[in-house]
């Protein structure tokens, strides 16, 4: 879909600045450790996550 492609960078910049300023907030679910990947995936399929489901495996 390319209907809005010409405005992509402009909108991305606006949203990034709003996230950085705290005006726009988002939620995500983070599972800790590779050993929790399967349960995180199952939870995602059942709608137990908010926003993106991430797995934190290293710093």
Secondary structure, DSSP 4 states (H G I P E B T S, - for coil): --TTGGGHHHHHHHHHHHHHHTSS---EEEEESGGGHHHHHHHHHTT---BEEEEE---
